[in-house]
């Protein structure tokens, strides 16, 4: 599924117009149209704005179930514990030091991307 198709489906399901999304996000209606038609690939910050405007959690832009998808168990690399991770995160996060929400989101985004949710090609800039 192309991300633009999913955004359009969610917008229409909520009975919002592109103009409604424009007002809620500050994004131009022509940009919203380009994203929905697959002519532009939005940045994650833009997807966050659209998710807020559509009143859905960010993961639902990539997944149409009610609950987040189950993530595959990925084995930890030997000897990699703690490298490149902020020390403060260990006190507030998961076993490997990353904040739990960030780890979950990144895992979901990568898994869904690899399954082809963004489509097979990206327009060149």
LOLUM-703871 format. One line per field, with one value per residue (C-alpha): x, y, z; residue number from 1. Coordinates in nm, 2 decimals. Layout:
<rs>
X = (X|...);
Y = (Y|...);
Z = (Z|...);
i = (NUM|...);
</rs>
This chain:
<rs>
X = (0.00|0.13|0.13|-0.08|-0.36|-0.37|-0.38|-0.66|-0.86|-0.82|-0.92|-1.23|-1.32|-1.32|-1.51|-1.24|-1.17|-0.82|-0.91|-0.98|-0.64|-0.48|-0.64|-0.54|-0.18|-0.08|0.02|-0.10|-0.39|-0.19|0.08|-0.17|-0.30|0.05|0.11|-0.22|-0.16|0.19|0.38|0.55|0.69|0.63|0.89|0.82|0.74|0.47|0.33|0.31|0.12|-0.12|-0.17|-0.26|-0.50|-0.66|-0.69|-0.51|-0.19|0.11|0.13|-0.22|-0.08|0.12|-0.11|-0.49|-0.54|-0.68|-0.37|0.00|0.13|0.33|0.69|0.93|1.19|1.52|1.83|2.06|2.41|2.68|2.89|2.67|2.50|2.52|2.71|2.58|2.29|2.24|2.33|2.02|1.80|1.90|1.72|1.40|1.40|1.42|1.69|1.91|1.90|1.66|1.33|1.06|0.83|1.12|1.23|0.87|0.81|1.14|1.09|0.73|0.84|1.12|0.91|0.63|0.87|1.03|0.68|0.63|0.39|0.56|0.53|0.82|0.96|1.03|1.01|1.34|1.37);
Y = (0.00|0.35|0.59|0.84|0.59|0.52|0.89|0.95|0.65|0.77|1.13|1.01|0.77|1.07|1.27|1.54|1.74|1.82|2.18|2.05|1.89|2.21|2.40|2.14|2.10|2.42|2.22|2.35|2.16|2.12|1.95|1.72|1.63|1.55|1.32|1.14|1.09|0.95|1.24|1.34|1.12|1.31|1.34|1.18|1.52|1.57|1.23|1.32|1.64|1.44|1.18|1.45|1.61|1.28|1.21|0.87|0.73|0.76|0.38|0.37|0.56|0.24|-0.03|-0.06|-0.28|-0.16|-0.26|-0.21|-0.51|-0.78|-0.72|-1.00|-1.09|-0.96|-1.12|-0.87|-0.84|-0.97|-0.69|-0.41|-0.32|0.05|0.17|0.49|0.52|0.81|0.72|0.89|0.67|0.36|0.48|0.55|0.30|-0.06|-0.32|-0.19|0.18|0.32|0.47|0.21|0.42|0.51|0.14|0.03|0.30|0.24|-0.13|-0.10|0.16|-0.06|-0.38|-0.21|-0.04|-0.37|-0.51|-0.25|-0.01|0.28|0.13|0.02|0.35|0.70|1.01|1.18|1.53);
Z = (0.00|-0.09|0.21|0.01|-0.04|0.33|0.42|0.17|0.31|0.67|0.57|0.38|0.67|0.90|0.65|0.63|0.32|0.21|0.32|0.67|0.68|0.55|0.84|1.10|0.98|0.82|0.51|0.17|0.02|-0.31|-0.10|0.06|-0.28|-0.41|-0.11|-0.15|-0.52|-0.47|-0.63|-0.30|-0.02|0.31|0.59|0.92|1.07|0.81|0.88|1.25|1.16|0.94|1.21|1.47|1.21|1.14|1.52|1.49|1.64|1.40|1.36|1.20|0.90|0.82|0.96|0.95|1.25|1.58|1.78|1.68|1.48|1.66|1.61|1.51|1.78|1.65|1.82|1.99|1.84|2.07|2.23|2.10|2.43|2.51|2.21|2.07|2.31|2.55|2.91|3.05|2.83|3.02|3.33|3.14|2.86|2.75|2.83|2.55|2.66|2.40|2.52|2.49|2.26|2.03|2.00|1.93|1.67|1.49|1.49|1.35|1.09|0.96|0.96|0.77|0.53|0.45|0.38|0.11|0.28|0.11|-0.24|-0.46|-0.58|-0.45|-0.67|-0.72|-0.58);
i = (1|2|3|4|5|6|7|8|9|10|11|12|13|14|15|16|17|18|19|20|21|22|23|24|25|26|27|28|29|30|31|32|33|34|35|36|37|38|39|40|41|42|43|44|45|46|47|48|49|50|51|52|53|54|55|56|57|58|59|60|61|62|63|64|65|66|67|68|69|70|71|72|73|74|75|76|77|78|79|80|81|82|83|84|85|86|87|88|89|90|91|92|93|94|95|96|97|98|99|100|101|102|103|104|105|106|107|108|109|110|111|112|113|114|115|116|117|118|119|120|121|122|123|124|125);
</rs>
